[in-house]
Amino acid sequence: MVSIGSKALPLRNFKTQNQTVAGDDNSYRNKSMGRRARKSGIYVDRSRETSSGHMPHEKSKSQKSLNHHKESTTQKSHLRKQVDPETAKYFSEIAKAFEGTGVDLEERKVICGNALEETRGKEVELATDYIISHTLQTLLEACDVDHLCGFLQSCSKDYEARSIIEETLSMICQAILLNPVDVMCNCYGSHVLRSLLCLCKGLAIDSSEFHATKSSVVLADRLNFKASRSDVNGLQHLHEGFPDLLKLLVLNMLNCSREDILMLQVDQYGSLVLQTALKLLAGEEDELLHIIPILLGCSQENRAEGNFIDSTLGQQSRDLMKETAYSHLMEVILEVAPESLFNEMFTKVFRNSIFDISTHYCGNFVVQALISHARSEVQMELLWQELGQKFRDLLKMGRPGVIASFVAACQRLHTHEYKCCQALAAAVHLENESPKCIIPRILFFDSYFYCEDKPNWEWTSGAKMHVIGSLILQSIFRYPSEFIQPFIASMTSMEPVHVLEVAKDAAGARVLEAFLGSDVSAKQKRKVVVKLKGHFGDLSVNPSGSFTVEKCFAASVLSLREAIVSELSSIETELSKTKQGPYLLKKLDVHGFTARPDQWRSKQASKESTYKKFYATFGSTESKMSKIDDFLSGSSNLSTAPQSLKKVKKVIDDNLSANQKFNIQGMRFDGSRQKSKNQKKERNHSEATQAVVTNKTSANFLENEKPDKLVEKKKRHRKDDHPKPYTKKLKR
């Protein structure tokens, strides 16, 4: 008899059994051990005609190509290894346990998890054993999703198992190619097909990157707030995948669906399959140059001549952009299109129609994608000619995403930046008005443009600021300061109560942080920071406001820093109970200020002195003194290695913070005074030597050290890292 309980059938390698499991329990069915072997395969009725009008024999070419691929990849099978007696006995006990009725739901899940972990490295032997294979089937039916995925991933590492998986996938692809249109346009079939494409690529089947990319992620990508998708694709790969099978499946699938391509363009589920296929083939220019013209509906004659798009097709594409499914598809096409094809689409589909497309609630998202993927200054000039004088009209119509994409593209390509800033400022205020109103009107542009009495429009206290308006201003403050003078004047002339409301709003706080982190002069930054005096305590307990407090501290001089820390010390207990509190208290050394204020001041003064020495040694010889304050506030905009300088600044902070017995003005941090002048001279000499060593170390760092090798503390992450998408996108 086999004992049943929470400790029954322990792993022979003594792994823990307290595993988190999920999923519904599948009712266990007793399996007969005398089943006859059945040939694996998929039965497909070839007697009926497909919905696309093709008879099965018309798809013989695609089937033959897949058969040829299967034959070319099939290798000589190895002799099956025998299961060792100890493992056979272990699974025999499991089979006997499952045949009884004493195993409850939780115990069954624990047993399944432990048993599947025991199969690692022996999956093929167990799966091909005549008896144990039935037990393994029972375990896979009753286990949770995590253990099932782990088992399949382990199988893919085995060469023989990989060949079996590839052969199985080829059979599935053949079945799909008999009637691909029906599969793509079905809500369930579309999901299965997208999962199959991800599996062939080597991605997780539930990969959100390709199943349904969040609007906020796409928006952050377009506004240069994160690495592009092409840079992070490699992080999603879990195994090698089957790239050749993926290309064959996509190409044959489109060739079989050529006559139904117009239906697939506007079908919700068919469009999703096409989008996934394009994203998975990003970077494969030869395949994309063949696939994208088919998706656009180009004729075979034009494709053969290399002249893909004619005037008729251009007008047809512009009309289809008003359809939700096609607009999403066109966004992905613009994202992955090779440069030659992108340039042709820009000229023959979009040119002289960009503003008209921008006014449509679906088409404006396509224009955003077009602007975000513009490749040259020439294209930006064409975009400026059509959109440069239309910023006010776009804001009135509720199309701020087009402006946000244009502002970000100008910053990315370093062109038309000054013109863009002037056009945006002119869109929200008249020449005879004070620039004070620019930032409030952009943050509340929907309220401002809906107001009939615009000259007398006033800031509505407590109203939520617009996310897209915030994103536009964040991009603006990444421009060089000489281009954004109206926006700087607007920020510095705001009333203290309005600055406080901006800091308390999640979207507004991002704008304030972007201003404090820009290359605006330290004097102008302090004008804004001073207006928050007396409210730093309230801001620090706010999840978004705590980041603003940290930026204000970095942009302040010693006296203002002391005022900030003094306010935080009065609510130290309350602040320590918040999620962000401990980090902020440690970063600003609030406890050190409370316990030893004089030493805290000396420490801050020492940091400033070190920064000045570093900048004097490595900074530009031109206008050094005017830039020192900018460097202290973390906004130095040196032309050489700006990111490295910021990291060196952080290294200096960390080193000075870690030095518990750093001598300053004859006082040690442990409270003991120096007792002789000789010791004081020796200390001063050692400090001077340390400064020289620090400078040399920093120089070596700039020459040799790579950014990814820096040892940095774990950074905080705010809840609103990804901006909430514009709500109208969800209504398409």
N, C-alpha and C positions, 0 to 999 in steps of 0.2 A: 504493500500500500504506500501511496505517496501522501505525505502530510500536506494539508492545504491551510494556508494562513498568510499573514502579512510577511512572514519570513520564509515562505516556502520557495524552493528552487532558487537559491541564491546564486549569483554569478560566481564562476570559478576563479575569476580574477578579482573578487571582492570589491566590485563597484557598488556604489551606494544605490539604494533603491528608492530614495525620496525624490522622485522625479515629478515634475509638473506635467500633467497630461491634459489634453483637451479633446473635444469632439464627442460625438454621440456614439453610444455602444451599438455595435452591429450584432444582431441576434446570431448566435452560433448555430451552425448547421453541421450535423455529423457527416463527415466525409467518408465515403467508402474507400477502403484501401485497395480495392480490386478494380478501379476504373481503368478502362481501356485508354491507351494513349490516343490523343486526337491531334490532327495536324493543325498547326496554328495558321490563321489566315482570316481574311475578311471576305464574306460573301457579299457580292454586289450584283444586283439584278441588271444585266446588260441588255435586256430585251426592250427597255423603254427608252424613248427619246428624252433628252435633257430639256430643261426649261429654256435654255438659250437657243434651241433649235438645232443643235448638233447631235449627230448620231455618234455612238461610242467609237466607231471605227475612225472618226475624224480626229480623235485624240490619241491615236496610236503612236504618233511621233513623240509626244510628251511621255507616254508610258514607256516607249522603247528607250528614251534617254534615261529615265529613272532606272529601268531594268539594267541598262548598260552600266550606270553608276553603281548599282548594287553588286553586279558581277565583278566590276573592277575593284571594289573595296572589300569583297569577300576573300578572306584569307583561309589558308589550310587550317582546319580545326585541330586543336590539341586534344590529346587523350584526356578524358575526364579523370581528375584526381579522386581518390577514394577518401571518404569521410573517416576520420580517425575514430576508434571505438569509444573514446571518452565523450566526444561530441555527439556521436550517435545515441549513446545512452542518455545524455542530457536531454536531447529533443524527444526521445522516447518517453521520458518521464513527463515532459510537457504535454505530449499527446494524450497520455493516460489521464493527466490532471484535467484537461479540457473535455474529455469524454464524460467526466463525472458532472455532478450538479452542485458541488459545494463551493465553486468559485464565484464570488460576487463581482460586481462591475469594477470596483476599484482594484481588487486583487488581480483581475484579468488584465487590466491596463498595465499594472506594474510588471506582471509576468511577461507580457508582450514586449514592453520596452527593454527589459533585461535580456530577453532571448534574442531580440534583434541586434542589440549591441554585441552579443556573443557571436553573431554571424560575420562581423567585420573581418575582411580578408579571406573569408571562406564562402562568399555568396554563391559563386558559380558551382562549387562542389555540392553545396546544400540544395540549391535550386534544381540541380540535375539528378539528384538522388531520387530513386523511384518512390521511396517511402517518406523520407524527410521533406520532400518537396510539398507533400500534402499538408504537413504540419506547418511549413513555412507559409503556405497560402492562407491557412487559418490565422496565423499571427498577423499577416499583413492586412487581413480583413478586419481584425479587431483592434489594431493599434491606432494611435493618434497620428495626426498629419506630420508632426515634427519627426517622429521615428520613421515614418514612411519615406519622407524626403531624404533623411539621412541614409536609409538603406539604398535608395536609388542612386544617390551621389557616390556611395561606396562602390556600387556596382560599376559605375562609369569609369572608375579608375582601373578596373581590370581590363586587359586588352581583349580577351575573348568575350567578356560581357559587353564591352563597347561595340564589338562587331555585331553582336546579337541585337543590341539597342538600335544601331544604325540600320540593320536589316528590317527591324520592326517599323522604324520611322519611315523607311522607304515604302513599305506596304501601305502605311496610313496615307502617305502622300499620293500614291497611285489611286487609292479609293477616293480621295478628295478631288483629284483632277478629272474624275468621271463627270462631276457636276459641280464645279467650283463656285459658280454664281449663287446657287441655292445655299451653299454652305456659308458664303460670305455675307449674304443678306439675311440670314437667320440670326436671331438674337443669341441663341445658344451656340450655333455653329460658328459665329463670328468670334466668340470668346475662346472656343476650343482651338480655332485656327490661329488666333493670335498667340495662344499659349504654345502651340506647336512651333510657330516661327521663333519665339523666344528660346524654346528648348534647342532648336537647331543652331541658333546663334551662340548658345552656351550661357544664357542668362537664366536667372531664377524664374520659374513659371509664374510666380505672383509679382514679378517686377513692376512696381508702380511707375518706373521711369518710362516704360514703353506701353503699358496697358492704358494708363490714363494720366498723363502728365498734368500736375496741378497748375491752374492758371497763375497762381502766385509764383511758382517756380519759373514758368515761361516769362512772366513779367520781370522778375529779378534778373533773368538772363538777358533780356532785351535792354534793360537799363544799366547794364554793366555792373550789377551788384553781386555777381557770382561768376564762377568759371563756367564757360560754355559747356553744353552737353557733350560735345565731342571730346572734351578734356576729361570727363568723368566716366565715360562709358566703360573704360577698362576696370573700374572699381566694381562694376556690377557682375563681372564674369565669375562664374563659379567653377567652370570646367572648360575644356577646349572647345566643345561644341562640334557641329558638323557644318562648316561654312559652305562647302560645295553643295551639300544637299539643300541648304537654305537658298542658294542662288538658283539652283535648278527648279525648286518648288515655286519660287516667286516668278521667275521668267515663264515657266510653263503655265502657271496659273493665269497670268495676264494674257498670254497667247491664246489660251482657251476661252478667255472672257472678252476678247477684243470687240466682238459685236455688241456686247452688253456694257461697254465701258461708260456710256452716258448714264445708265441706270446706277452703276456703282458709284459714280461721282456724287450723286445727290442722295444716295441711300445712307442712312445713319450708321448701320452696322458694316456695310461694305466699305464706307469711307474709313472706318476705324481700322479695318484690316490693311487697307492701302497705306494709311499713315504709319502703322507699325512696321510694315515691310520697308518703307522708305527710311525710317529711323534706324532700323537694323542694318541697312546697307549703306549708311552714311560713310563717305570716304571711298566707296567703290565706284569710281567715276565711270568705268566702262559699262557696268550694269545700270547705273543711274541714267546714263545717256541713252540707253535702250528703253528703260522703264518709264521715265518721266514723259517723253513724247507720246507714249501709248496712253498714259493717264490724262494727258492734255487733249487727246483726241486727234493727234497729228496723223495725216494720211501717210501711207507707206511710200508714196512717191516723194513727198517732202522729206521724209526721214532718209530715204536713199540718197537724196541730193545734199543732205546736211543742212537744208533750210527748213527748220522744223515748223515755224509759225507763220501763217499768212494772215491777211487782214480779216478774213472771215472767222478764223479760229480765235483771233484776238478779241473780237467783239463778243463771240460766244463765251469766252472765258470771263470777260467783264460782266456779262449778264449772270453767269453762274455764281459769281462771287456774292450775290445776294442770297444764295442758299446756304443754310447753316453748315451742312455736311461738306459742301464743296469749299467753303471758306476755310474750314479747319484743314482740309486736305491741301489747299493752296499755301497755307502758312508753312506746312511741313515741306512742301516742294521747294519753297523759297529758302528754307533753312538748309536743305541738303543738296540743292542743285549745284552742279559744277559751274565754274565761273563763266565758261563760254555760253552755256544755256541760260544762266542767270542774266547775263548781259542782253541776250536776245529777248528774253521775257520782259526785261525792264523797258526795252525800246519798243517792242511791238505789241505788248499787252497793256502796259501801265502808262507810258508816256502820253502826256496831254489829257489824261483822265484821272490823275491821282486825287485831285480834290473832290471830284464827283464820287469816286469810290469811297473816299474818306467820310462822306456825309451819310453813308448807309450804316445801319447799326450792325450789320455783319461785315460789310466790306471794309470798314475802318480797321478791323483787326488784321486784315490782309495787308493793308497799307502799313500798319505798325511793323509787321514782319518784314515787309519790303525795305522800310527805312532801317530797321535794326541790322539787316544783312547787306546793306549797301557796301560796295567794295572799294570805291574810289572817290576822289574829290569831284570828278566830273559828274558822277551820279548824284552827289550831294548838291552840286550846283543846279542840276535839273530839278531835284526835289525842292530846293529853295525857290526857284522860279515859280513853281506851282503852289507852294504852301507858305512861303515867307510872309506874304501880306494877308494871310487868311487865319492867323492865330486867334484873333478875336471872334471870327465867325465859328471856328471849331469849338471854342469854349462855350459860346452861346448854344450851339447844337448839342453840347454834352459829349464831345469827342476829345477829351483831354489826353487820352492815351496816345494819339497821333503826335501831339506836341511833346509829350514825355519821351517818346521814341526818338523824335527829331533832336531834342536837346541832348540825349545820351549819345546819339550817333555823331553829332558834331564834336562832342568831347572825345569820343573814341578815335575819330579820324583827324582830330585837331584842325578842323576847318569850319568856317562860318560861325565861329563862337561869338564874336562880338556882334555880328548881325542878328544872331539868334537871341541874344540877351536884350538887345534894343527892341526887337519885335515883340518879345514876351512882355517887357515892361510897358510898351505902348498899347498892348492889348488890354491892360487893366487900369491904365490911368492916362489922363490927358496931359498935354504939355504944361498947362497952367496949374496943375495940381501938384501937391507935395509928394515926393517919393515915399513918404511915410506910409501911404496906403497900399503899396505894391504887394508886400508879403501878406497882409491880412486878406486882400482880395483874391490872391491865388489860393490861400488856404481855405477860403470860403467862396470859391468861384461860382459854385452852383447857387448859393444864396445871393451873391452879388448880381449875377446876370438875370436872375428871376425877379429882382427888385425893380419896380417901375421907376422909382426916384433914385437913380444910381448916384448922383452927386451927393446926396444926403445919406447914403448907405452907411450904417454903423456896425461895428463888431457886436455880434450877438453873444452875450456872456453865457458860458456853459454849453454852447453848441459844439458838436463834434466836427473836427476838421477833416477835410477831404483827403483820402489816401493818395489819389493821383496828384493832387496839388502838392502834397508833401513830397512825393517822389520827384516831381519837377524841380522843386527848390533844392532838394538834396543833390540832384545832378548839377544844378546851377552853381552851387557852392564848391563844386569840384573844378570849376573853371579857374584860370588865373585871375587874380584879384583885379587887375586893370580892366577886365572885361565886365565885371559885375558891380561896378560902383553904385548904380541905382539900388541894387538889392542890399548892399552893405549899408547904404544910407537909410534904407527902410528899416533894417534890423536894429541899427543903433539908435534910431529916433522913436522907437516904439515906447509906449508908456509902460512903467513897471508892472502894472496890473495885467497888461496884455502879454508881456514877456512871461509872467508867472503862469498864465493860462496856456501859453504855448508849451511851457515846460511840463505841465501836468497832463496834457493830451498826448496819447501814444504816438499819433502821427506828427504832432507839432514838436515833440521832444526830439524826434529824428532830425528835423530841420535845424533845431538849435544845436544839436551835436555836430551836424555837418558844418555849420557856421564856425563853431569852436575848433573844429579839426581842419579847417581850410587854411590857405596861405594868407589870409587876412592878417593885418598887423596885430600884434599883441595888445596894443593900446586900444584898438577898436573892439577887440574881444572883451577886454576888461570893462568897457562901457556897458556891455550887455550883462556881464557877470555881476557887476555891482547892483544892478536892478533887482537881482534875486536875493540880495542880502536880507537876512531875517526869515527866509523861507527854505533854507537848505535842509533843515531838519524835516519839514513836511515832505519835501521832494525825496529825501533819502529812503523813506519808508514806502514810497511808491515804486512798484517794480520797474516802470519806465524811467521815472525821475532819478533813480539811483545812478543810472548811466550818465545822465546829465550832470549830476553832482560831481562825478568823477572827471568829466570833461572840464567842468568849471574849475576844479582844483588844479588840473594840469595847465590851464591857461592863465592862472593867477600868479601874482607876485606874493612874496612871503607874508605881508600883512593881511592880504585877502585870503590866503590859504589858512592862516591862523583863525580868521573869522569863521571860515567854513567848518574847520575842525572843532572849534569852540561850540558851534551850534549842534554838531553831531554828538559831542561828548555829553550834552545835556539830555539826550534821549538814547544813550548808549544801550541801556537795558532793553528798551523797546525795539531798537534797531537790530539788536543781536538775535531777536526772535523771528525776524523775517528771513526769507530765503536768500536775499542778496545782502543782508546786513553783515554777516561775518566777513565776507570778502571785502566789502567797502571799509569796514572798521580796520581791517588789517592793511589794506592798500594805503589808507590815509594815516595809519598809525595813530588812531584816536586814543587808544589806551596809553601809548607812550606820551602823548600830549597831556593827558589827564594826570599821569604820575609824575612826569618830569618835563614841564613845559619849556624850561630854558634849554635843556638838552635837545628837545624836539626842534626848537628853532635853529639851534646850531647844526643839527643834522640836515635840515632843509637848506640852510645857507651853504653847507658843504656840498650838497648836491648841485646847487646852482653854480658854485665855483668850479666844480668838476666839469659841468656842461660847458661853461665858458672857456675853460682851458682846452677842452676837446675841440670845440668849434674854432677857437683861435688857431689851433694846430692844423686841423684838417679842413676847415671851411674855406670858402672862396675869399680871396684877398679883396674882392670888390664889395664895398658896403658891408663890412663885417659887423660894425657896431649896430647898424640898423636891423641886422638879421638875428642878432643874439637872442632878443626877446622871442622871436618867432621860433627859434630852436628850443628854447626853454618851454614853450607852450606846445611843443610837439608838432609844429606846423612847418618845419623847415622844408623848403622846396628846392633843395640842391639838385643840380643837373646830373650829379654823379652819385649813384647808389643811394637814393633817398630812403628806400626800404631798409637798407643795411644800417643807415644812421639811426633810424628809429629803433632798430633792434639793439644797437650798441647802447643807445640811451637807456633801454630797458635793462641791459646787462649791468650798466653802471648803477641803476636803481637797486637791482637785486643784490649786487655786491656790497653796496653801502648799507643796505638794510640788514644783510647777514652778518656784518662785522659788529659783533656785540660790544667790543671794547675799543671802538674807534676813538682816538684822542682828539679832543677839540678844546681849545682855549684853556689848557691846563687842567681839564676835568675829564676823567675817564667815565664811561657809561656805567661802571660799577660803583661810582660815587667816590672813589679814592683820589685825592689830590696828588699832584707831583710834588716831590719833596726837595728837589734840587734843580738849579739852573742847568747843570750839565745834562740831567735827564730830559729837561725841556728842550735843550738844543738837539740832543740825540733824537727826540721825538719829531721835532721839526725837520731834521735831516731825513729821517725815515719816511716822513710824509711826502717830502719833495721827491725822494727816490721812488716812492709808490706812484706818484703822479706821472713820472717819466715812464715807469713800467706800464702804467695804464694806457698812456698814449701809444707806446710801442705795440702793446697787445692789441689795441683798437686798430692800429694801422695794419697789422698782420691779419686781423679779422676781416677788414675791408678787402684785402687782396686775396685771401685764401679761403675764408670760411663761406660755406654755402648756406643759404637761408634755412634749408630743411634740416641742418645739423645743429641749429641753435637749441639750447635746452631752455624751454620756456615753461612757466607755470600754466596750469590749466586755466583757460579763460572762461569767463562767465558767458552764458548764452541767454538771451532774452527771449521771452515767449513770442514776441512779434517779429522774429528774425525775418520771416517772409511776409511781405506786405499783403494785406488782404486784397484779393483781386477785385477789379472793378465789377460791380454787381451786374451791369448790363451784359457782361460776357456770358453769364449764366442763362440769359434769356434768349440766346441765339437759337 
